[in-house]
Each structure stands twice: as C-alpha cells, then as structure tokens.
Amino acid sequence: MLKTSRLFPLLGFALITLHSCTSSGSSASTTDANAQTVAQTSVQEVALSETQLEKARTNYASYCSGCHGEQMEAFTDRKWKHGNTAENLFAAIKHGYPEEGMPAFEQAFTDQEITALVAYIQEGIQNVKQYDFSAEATASAVYTSESLSYRLDTMATGMEIPWGMAFLPNGDMLITDRNGAFYRLPKGSRQLQKIAGAPEVLAQGQGGLLDVALHPDFAKNNLIYLSYSAFKKEGDQTLSTTAVMRAKLDSNKLTDQKVIFEAQPWARTRHHYGSRLEFGRDGLLYVSVGDRGQHHENAQTIERAPGKVHRIKDDGAIPADNPFVNEKGAIASIWTIGNRNIQGMTIHPSTGAIWTNEHGPRGGDEVNIAEKSKNYGWPVISYGINYNGTVLTELTKKEGMEQPLWYWVPSIAPSGMAFVTGGRYKGWEGDLLVGSLRFQFLSKLKMDGEKIVSEEKLLKNIGRVRDVKMGPDGYIYVAVESPGTIYRVVPVE
C-alpha cells in the first residue's frame, strides 16, 4: 500500500483525465490502437514494493506532473474519458492520445514501469476519496508571507473550472466556467447568477468557455468579449479553434452576438488554445492563441494563426500598423510569433506594456512582454524538453529570438496573471502575481522596475490556480479549480 500524506485536488488537462468529455475528434488510428491494446493486454493491479513505489513516484514526478500536478496523491475522483481500469490507464500511458494532448510514453517506459505507474495512479484515485476539499476548510487558514499575513474570503462556489474573471464598473464580477456556463456575481452577494446567450463551446480537453474582457468604453456601450473553443463538423471529424465573440450585456443575457476572430486553420486537437484577452491602452484587443499542439507547423510561420499573439480592433478589423499586414500570405492580425501556449496576460500599470506568461513543455515556462513583430522562439529555442524526456531542441538562445524575462524549470504550468496595485498589500506593491496549475500555488514575482528579481510562493496547496485579478475594491481575487471557487485575499493586521 502507498504511504500517503494529505491529498490535494488535481485537475489535468487533456491527458488521461478528460473531464466530462466524449471522444469525438480523436484520430481513428490512435483510438483503434488503444482499443486493441485494452482488449489484448491483461494488466494486473499490483501491490508495489518500496523500491517500485519510489520508482513510480519518480517517474510520475519527472514525466507526468507537469500536466497533472506535482503529487500523484493529488489525483481527484473524476470522470475519466478513456476509463480508469488498469488496462485503460496502461493503454493511455503507452500509446497516448496525441490529438487530446496526451503523448505516448512507450519509448520512455518499459511495460513493467508502466504497470507500476498504473498501480500508483489507481492507489491515488482510491485514497483521494477520504479527504474533504471544501472551500470552507481552505478559507479557515491564516497565511503568512515574507511581508504580511492574510486570509481568504470565499466569494463564490459551485463552478466546475472558473477560467476567467472581469469586473463591471458597479463592482459585479463576470466569471467564465470552462464547461460553457457564464456567470455574474453581484457585488456584495455570494450567489452566482447565470447569464444567457454565451457561445456554444467544445468543452473537451483544454477547450471550453475561456476568457472574458470588457470593452474600454463598457460604461457607454455594454460590450463584452468572450474567448472560447469554437467547433465545426468536417466530414466525420470535429474541428476546433480559438474564437472571440463580442456581445452586449443586457442584465443577465447577451445580445447582438458577433464572432470577430477565429484562428485559422481549424484543428482536430483539443489543447493549447491559449485564449487570454486584454485591451491595451491603444484601445485594441490582444488575443493569445496557443500552437494547438502542432508547434512545428504553426508557431514560426506568419501564414498560420496558432502560436501567436494577435491584435485586432474592437470589431475584429485589422489595425493598419500591425507588423505583417502587408506581407503576402500572412495572417494580418498577428502581433508576435513563436509562442507555445499563453494562458496569462495583463497590462503593466505604469508602462502599459502587454505582459504574458506561457507554458513550456517539461520546463521552460516563461514570462515575456508581447512586443510588435517579436519572435519568442518556440519551438526553435526553449529551456524545456519533451514530455517523454527526449530533447526538444539543443538551443536556449538564438539571434533574432527573444529571451524570457523569467522562466521556470521545472514547469509550474502558469495561468492568469496580474500586477498588484493600490496600497492594501504592504510590501507587495508592483509585484507580479501568476497562478500555478501544476504546483497549486500563487507565485508572487518581486519586481525591480521592469526586472523580476525573485519569487515567493503564496497559498501553497490551495488547488489549481486558474486566474488572478485585482478588483476595483483593491483586493486580489483568485479563481481555483476543484472545487471551483473564487477567493478574495484579505490582509490580516
């Protein structure tokens, strides 16, 4: 039996644990191969020796934790798209589901190592059931940082995966749930209100209803913007892409919906949508689009939209000063290239620059400033390696490609980000906050001007931090997965 400590909830992306998904869009060859393996392979549940346990734990930490969380014991009891029997897990680990983001590990592990890893995972699934992950239990703690103590107020619960937050001028909060639900949280209330009229989404893998942003003149026009995984049928395949819808918020319904952006080409994969939204001080909308798991085809060419930051007008039109607008064959909305999967974007409060963070593979998560026409190197340069341990690239630097302002090895799987503004948090003023999906904490990056000088980890083991925002009341708000909860960070005297 495994020796376990306290368990914390884990939500992977499109790997073995695809939440509440169907298998539409998977490649026939991969699916058939895995089904055949399940049928032909008899994988016995095994009791691990201490040596086997340590090896399985090491393999999990080295190869799996970048997507599924640092501790195997953190596996939560979820709906498993491809099943959680020993045979199901063995097939998924060995052959993968590449179009869903799950790589094959048959070159990295022997069958015996996969069998031990399967037993390790299944033990974690069983053990997690005895723990309480209530928001009330988390919020009862007092946390201490290097400069202040703080607690958490539970602002809203009951969501599945709260992905994006935005504040209305009256203090109400808008919240997207990756499963497709869209909510308003009225100021002073703890009761979510459903907003009708959100786009239909492909809630599979990393896809769903993603970010939300307000028009800079929202007080006059009531316009909001939603990014999401749009989908369409093409023959017997379901294709998807990162899209942006503009709509008018009328009480608790959306009207005048218009799709103003779709990243071309559409793909069969279910991951790396990117999908953060931010209006710059130039009044233009910046949109991140991940490489869709097809980095060699997408990230380094201006003829394809994935693996980029895009810059568009509020109606989807192309600004005349975009860097590639006059290049033959180019996607005219492109602002930057060579990005893997940007899931954090914010504006520097002093300079107005667009700051981003993006996922590396195994290692090499980055913080950058998204500047006109710059190439951020993916996949030519990287501080990470492939998930299966093979070398992705020998290069970490190359002329004409930008170096990150900060990078993480190992990967933390960064999410939403925000600069600390106002005077509520003594000693944190001007620092950069970044959520961690993998390690389940809030990273506070100490700033010296525009230079990142150190990191402090806040809210350790809070759960997978999906987004962080500064509210109009001067408080920090944090969206956490499993259970889907919005917290407010409150300093304690």
Steps between C-alpha positions, in 0.01 A plus 500: 500500500610856438616721778295816454492845652214748471364504145412806296276511192653460158348591168704393197428640154444275202716214617355189659232686694288688248211634704144439386607450140402283209756361259394689187791626296761245610702348221368164393844342490594601854161406642498161324854424615416577860178300485695204364754532779223508760349187349824306470694611807430354841635744755479377854453734793817466704612577852820700466814430697679799651748493212226485238306772680797734502565435131134560411496819706819620327361422155176678581685809628737506203261427215139551610486775760546786255140449389340308785652668807810440707364234736341184362304484824319811379294308242138583563203274429398610152323378192765326291438532127684181404436310823709447814541124503854365496463414131363845414782681677768271359380568144474875557851526643665274245333621180361840602223705344710757311211703361372547854838604638604167648840390359603137466757374750586163346851626424549638851370210714520122490173309532598413856551868584164589347334225704654639819393854407145377437488343846633822651230706325220264598605507864489879487149491352378285789672698774375841388139407578550526876602868500291816527591776258230747608554868436406563863789286624747684278369841594537440875880528480719804558794519259828678558726647234835672537333837558140446613239251622174443318193280488252398233137604467293254297313716250332234284491123465321244286689546175688224324811675364479880534729617219468878466381795709415860421349780711214724390511871590244442778719235666313195369725219377469303176631143516546244223480129577686278257198270473319780312314673783527878536425672829449835665591536868328816627703724729434407862339168405632145521235365261592442137253606230500323164542719191322377188629527146862388538649326194471126450839351583692176458560419868760232439863481608617856564210643303181665615389848598824675584576868557281810538587868455309828500511758225695807619177703461279236660324763713368651175453197272462193731723294270688195628732250329516125554769263374414134458560179307271521199428183302361378172445170322705408197401157377521265797747725682433773754741790456557782745676832531546798731226755433388832647139615526389857563159550662294753688430425866135574571426414865564123509491427132722561200367658183643612165753216506762517227805279443785742427799265498572139406853359495572327168544216429259294707642180652402160639699550820339595831778691674721810487222749425680781688204735509580791734350839413627847591416845372811714469520869567490542125137386515581181307429144605791258550415131465729207579470184291690184595682283246222234524766235568635539145799718573715414199217581260370812673716704733770631261293586195298817446267311266329318789332653805589252781804563719459879497368813667249678277395867500162608366259790521196479724287382206756248374647723228876504446705801616697653214822500703505130583848365413409252227195669353671554162678162483369269229326195645528623859225492761460876533394495867835357620688712755764251626615154390675200654267456799408156635191550714438835670251463785584820688482859376486836677595866461790654689338773712774756430624430148183360342702214349325166441661236725442130439587162639505179304531130555821327407515122454690327786662817629530835333181680605560868425408859585532740206392840374303466176665749266425575138637240251722333762578128472496318836674194364266204539587227409845599369624606844372383837612436856285186505505148356232272358253340742646155431849619598645534151683813389275756336774738391864548588456878492397735780608814313507609139554832328172665410306317771403648836622379837237472775496748787457202732469127448417198714677163505320283593178629347235645731232505224426874526149639465345843558717793605463849650714778643431599860370858508372725778610504861321207668794259478803649672823377345324357195448826312588464132572127523377258234262219598485180291282197567651149498291209378765237558623589848172656616625831635500869417843619390599851608783629285686787665552789260780754479372735233436269205742236626387188689744438785352219712200277561288428807240222501166595657192289578687172476277200423194723452409306185562568133504879474335589170475880511591801715368856475519830687146606585373861491486483881879452511485133602661204323255240366610145423311235300579143606396169347355201687293614665431788261532795735573872492697629801582853612840550665457710816800636696499423873630762744 
